Amino acid sequence: MILPELSPEWKTGLSLAWSGYIAVLSVWIVMQKRAPVSTMSWILSLALLPFAGFVIYYFLGPQRLRKQRLKRLRTRANANAQADLARLRDAAEHAPPALQQMARLGTATCGIPVSSATGVELLSGGARTFDAIFDAVRAARDHVHLEYYIFEPDTIGTALRDLLVARAGEGVKVRLLIDALGSKRIGRKFMAPMLAAGVQVALFHDTKIGRRLRPVTNYRTHRKIVVCDGRVGFTGGVNITDEEDKRTRPDAYHDVHLRVEGSAVRWLQTTFMEDWTYATGEDLHSFGDGLDAMLPKVEAGEIPVQIVTSGPDNTLEAIHRMHVEAIHNANHRAWLTTPYFVPGEPALMALTSAALRGVDVRLLVPRRSDSAIVSAAARSYFDELIAAGVKVWEYKARMLHSKTLVVDEDCAMIGTANFDNRSFRLNFEVCAVVYGPALTRPLAAQFETDLHSSAAVRAHRPQPFWQRLGDSIARLSSPLL
């Protein structure tokens, strides 16, 4: 079929329309004040893909999100702050100035001060984590709150669902918040017993067209939070899925989680409640006197803990900054474990600078992650890391899913954020920063144990040309991974 040649008037009209299209969209993107590389990438994509580019940007492009902090809730959560400070005053006075500044950084970027815990427990593996969570849910007397990125309707998911149904039947108030994309396999049939028993279930950022003017494909809640009676809390890398349980699957992910007891739990609770009200539209006043049970008065402990949150509603990138600050503060060691390693310039500079000044910097990543492009992008950074003195290991046994950082004897971080742009900028994340040896010692021991199942990456390892080319191409996608 031969198309008729367009007249000069038509060509001029189309050129003007095209120029106007590019101009309007460019202004729209530029006014969002994103990173220059990301901004230029989107403008070029829209220019080269006139219709498909707009559709991609509409669904995957950056959006402005507003998720309000609940001032009333945070005021109540801060009520016990003085008790925490009084208990921790001696430790704070003797803490290195760098740690004091780091704690202030966490407070300034996400609004959560240092609190305390009467106990923290590192849970290695999904089996141990699930057992601890199930025990805490069974022991709850007032409420159980859960927030997950992935909640699968498999063996462990069904077992937890049935336990929640049983507890709701006994009068415990149960709220479950799951990410609509990460937990997309959860259907009405699976949820029916929970809803019948009175369990409240909510979806975070429904991806279906029509639920909102512009569906949210990015900006997921990647948080894993469990709070029981406002006194016991959990966070870390373990989702509710058989892929995390070695009792069900021999090839289950290797992961770690954290159990916290004490007043620091109120900040996990606050994070959950802010996410819950955002997802459901409920007013905080609807909880009435129930807030007293959600934020009970808990005795201050001896362990300094700071809960740090970040998300696309806050451009300060609190968790990203805390990682970079901790690495900059390292004097002896900085040991990082992450399943997805796609660092931005500040994070990469922090790691290499620490190694160059003599700090024992170690990076542990999976040999094969569940994302081939992320694994390829991660490999593209190995040479410059090793050249600077960073020791890189690849975990061989299974998929490594832990997200931890150990710095000296002073600071340990464990949470939901991967070491990549998606976690630092696009997802809603949470992590616990534990100051002092309570977590650094067991986490360092876990790191050394994991090295027994790992292989060191050598500087002059043989690599086929096509792999090096693929790794380099994957690196170009780093801002979006």
N, C-alpha and C positions, 0 to 999 in steps of 0.2 A: 504494500500500500504506500503510495507516494503522497506525502503531506504537502499541501499547497504552501508556496512561499509567502511569508508574512509581508505585509506592506510596510513601508518605512514608518508610517504612523503607528502601526501595531508594535513594531520593534521599539520605537521611542517610548510608547506607553508602558510596555513590559519592562524596559530598562528603568524607567522612573519608578514603577511599582516595586521592582526588585530593590532598587536603591533605598526607597522608603522603608521597605520591609527590614532590610539590614540595619538601617539607621535607628528605627524605633526599637528593635530588639537589642541592638548594641547599647542604647541608652538605658534600657530596662536592666540589662545585665550589669553594666558598669555602675549604675546607681546602687547596686547591692553591696558594693565595696568589698568584694571577695579578694582572695589572693590573685595577684596579677597573672600568674601562669594559668590558674583555673579560669579566670575571666577570659583571657585570650583563647583558651582551648574551646570554650563554649561559643564564643563569637565565630571562630573559624568553622566549628561544626555546623552552626546554623547557616553560615554562608555557603558551605559546600553541600549541605543536605537541606534544601529549602523547606520541604514539607516534613520529611522524616526527622530532620534535626529539631524542628519545633516540637514534634510529638515526643521525642526523646527528652528534650529539655522540660516539657510540661510535666512528664512523669518522674524523671530522674534528676532534674536540675535543682539547684539550691532554692530553698524557700525560707521565708522569715517565719519563725515560730515564736509564739509568746506563751510561756507556761509560767504563770505567776507563782511566786513563793507565797505560802500561806503565813502571813505575818502573825496571826493569832496563834497558829500552831507552833511557829518557831519561838514565839515569846514564851509559851508554856514549856517548850523543850529546853529553853535557856534557863528555866527557873532553877534547875539544879546545878547550873554552871558554877556558881560560887562554891558549892560543896566540892565539886570536882577540883576547882582551882586550889582550894584550901588543902585538899588531900595531896595534890600534886605539886604544891608550892616548892617543897624542898627539891624534888626532882627537877623542876623547871629552873630553879636558881642555879643548879649545878650542871644543867644541860649546856652543851657547846652553843655559842652564839648562832652558828649556822643552823642548828636545829630549831632554835627559837624563831629565827627568821623564816624557816621553812613552814613552821606551824602558823605564823602570821600570814604567809602567802596562801596557805590553804583556806584560812578564814576569809581573807580579802577576796579570793576568787570565787568561792562558792557559799560563803556565809556560815560555815559550820566551824565552831571552835574546837579546840582539843577537849575531849572528855575523858572518861576513865572506864576501865573494865575491871571487874573482880577476877575475870579469867578469860583467856583466849586459848583456843585449841586448834592446832593445824590438823586438818583431816585429809589424809592422802588416799586418793582413789574414790570412785563413785560409790562402791559398796559401803565403805566406812561413812561417807558423807550421808548417804540415804538412811543408814541405820540411825545416825545421830539426829537427822531431821525427823524421822518417824517417831523416835523416842520423845523429842520435844513437842511434837504435835499431840501425841498421846497424853503428855503431861499438862497440856494447856487447859486452863479452867475458864478463861473469859473469851479469848479470841485467837485466831490464827490468820496471819496475813501472808500471802505469797505473791511474788512477782517474778515471772520467768520469760525469757526470750523463746526458749524451746520447751514445750510441754507435749510429749508424744503420747498417743493413745496405745502404748505398748504395755509390756509386762509391768515395768516400774511405774509408768504413768497411771495404769489402771489400779495398781495397788495403792498409790497415793490418793487417787480419786476416791476409792472406796473408804479409805481412812478418813478423808475429809467429810464424806457423807455420814459416816458413823459419828464423828465428833459433832457435826452440825445437829444430828439427831439427838445428841446429849445436851444440847443447849449452847454449845460453843459457837461464837460468831465467826464465820469463815468467809474471807474475801480472797478471790483469786484473780489476779491481773496477768493476762498473757498477751504476748505480742501477736498481732493478727497475721503477720507474715511468717515469723519464726515458728508459730504453733498452728499453721494453716491446716494441719491434718486433724485438728480437734473439730469434731462436728456436733451437730445437735444430739445425735443418738448417744454419743459419749458423755455430753454434758447433762443429759436429761436427768440422771439420778442425782446429780449435784443440785440442779435447779429445784427438783422436787423436794429435796431435803432442806432447802433454804440457803444453800451456799450461793453467795453472790459472785458472779463471774462477769468480768469485763474484758473487752478487747482494746488493746492499745493501737491506735492509728489503723483503723480498718482500711484496707487497700481497695475496696470495691468502689467502682465509679458510681457516683450518685450519693454516696454517704457524706461527701463534702465537695466543695467547688473544685478543688484540685487534690486528687488522691495522693497520699503520702507513701511513696515507695521506699524512699530512704527514711532516715530519722526513726529508727526502731528503738524500742526499749531493749537494750542488751543486758539489762540488769538482772541479777539473780538475788532475790531477797526473800528471806523467811523471817518473820517476827512472831514469837509466841508470848502472849500476855505482856508485851512491852519489856520483857526481862531477858529473853534469850533471842539471839539473832544469828543469822547465817548469811554469808555472801562469799563469792568466789567464782570459779569457772564452771562448776558442774551444773548442767541443765538436767531437766527431768526427761531422761531418755535411756533406753537400754544400751545405747552407744557409749554410755558412761559407766556401765555396770559389768564388771568382769565376771560376775556370777552368771550372767545371762549370755554375754558375748566375750569369748576369749580375746578378741581383738579390740576390746573396748578402749576408749580414749584413756590416756594417763592424765590425771587432773588432780587439783588440790582445791580445798575449800576451807573456810574459817568459821569456827563457832565462837561467838562473843557473848559474854554474860556481864551484865552490869549496865551502868547508865549510858554507855556509848550506844546501846541498842536504840535509845530514843531517837537518834539521828537516822538510823535505818528505818525506823518507824515513820519519821517525818518525811523521808524520801518516798517511802511507799505511799503515804497519804496524799502527798502532793501529786504523785503520778495517778493515783486512784481518782482524785477529784478532777484532774485534767481529763482523764479518759472517760469518766462517767458524767461529768457536768454536775455532780452532787455539790451542794453547799455544805461547808464545814459545820454550819449550825445544825444540820440534819443529824449529826452524831450526838448532839446534846451532851449529857453527862458521860457518855461513853468515852469522851476524850480523857477523862480521869483514869480510866482503865488502860487506855492506849499509851498514856505517858505517866506511868505510876512513879512514885518517889522510890528511887532505888539507891542503895548505899553506894557511895563513891568507892572506887577501888584504887589499887596501887599502880595499875598499868595505864600509861597514857595512850589513848587511841583517838585518832581523828578520822572521821568518815568524810570522804571527799567525793563530790558528785560533779559530773559534767554532762553537757548535751548541747544540741544545736540552738537551744534557747538562751545560751550563755556564751558569748564570744570570747570569754577569758580563758577557755580551755584549761580548767583547773587541774585535771588529772595529767594532762600533757605537761603543764608547768611543774607539777610536783615531781614527776619522773625526771625531768631535766634538772630541776634544782637538786634533787637527791643525788644524782650522778655527779653534778658539779661539786657537791659537798664531800664526796667520797675522798677519804685519805688513804685507805688500805685496800678496800675491795668494793666492787659493784658488780653483782651477779644477777643477770637478767634472764628470765625464762619467758618465752612468748611463742604461741603457735603461729602468729602472723607477724613477720618483721618487715615492715615497710616504713622506715623512719623518714620524717621530714628533716630539713636542714638543721634545726636547733637540736633535735634528738641525736642525729648522727654526729654533729659537732661535739655534743656533750660526751658521748661514748669515746670518740677518738681522742679528744683532749684529755680526758681522764687517763686513758691508757698511755698517752704520750708523756704525761707527768709522773708515770710510775705506778699508777693504781692498777691493781689486779682486776681487770675488766674481763668478764666472761659472758658469753652469749650462748644460750641453749635454745635451739629451735628444732622442730621435727624434720627428719630427713624428707618425709613426704607428708604434706598437710592434705587436708581435704579440698584444697584449691590449688590447681596446677599453676595458675597464673601468679598467685601470691607466692608460692614456693619459688617460682622462677625469678620474680622480682626480688625476693629476699636474697637469693644466691648472687644477684648482681652487685650486692653491697659487700660481699665477703672479702674480696681482695683488698679494698681500701681499709676495711676494719682490721684485717690481719696485718697489713703494712704498718698501721699505727700501733700495733701491739695488743689489739683485742684478741682474746682466745675464743674461737668459735667452735661449738660442738653441734652435731646433729644427732638427735635422739632416734635410735634405730628400732626399738622394740615395737612401739605402736604409735598411733597418732598422739602427739604431745599437745595438750590443751591448757596447760597451766599458764597463769599470768601473774608473775611474781617478780619482785626486785628486793635484793638484800644489799644494804650499804653498811659497811663496817659492822660494829656491834650496836649501832645507834638507831637504825631505821629499817623497817621491813614493810613492804607493800604487797597486798594481795587483793585481787578484785576481778572485775569483769572485762576490763579494757585490754585489748590487744595493743601491741606497739606499732600502730599504724594510723593513717589519717582518718580512716572510717571510725575507729573507736575514739580518737582524740577530738574529732570535729562533727561527725555525722550522727553517731548513736548516743543514746542516753546510757551513761555508764556510772558505776559506783565502785569505790575501792576503800579499803581500810588501811590506814597508815598507823603502824604500831611502833612507838618510839621505845627504845631500850631493848634488852635481850630476850624479852618474853617470847617474841616471834622470830627474831633474827637467828637465834640458835637452832631451833627446830627447822626453820626454812633453809638455813645454810646446810644443815645435815641432809635434808631432802634433796637439795641441789647436788651435793656430792654423791648421794646414792644414785641419782638419775644419770650422772656422768658414767657410771659403770655400764649403762646400757646405751652409751653414746660413742660416737667416733669423732675425733678432732678433725677439723677441716684444715688441710695443709695449704701453704701459700702457693706452691707450684704444682698443684694437682692437675692431672691430665683432664682436659675438657674438650669434647668434640666442638668443632666450629659451630655446628647448628645449635648446640645447647647454649653456647656463649651468645650467639645471635638472638636466640629466643629469650634468654635472660635479659639481655639489653633492651629488647623490644618491650618485654613485660614491665621493665622499670619505667618506661614512658607513661604507664598507667598509674604510677605510684600515687599521684594526687587524688585518684578516684578510688583506690583500693582500701 
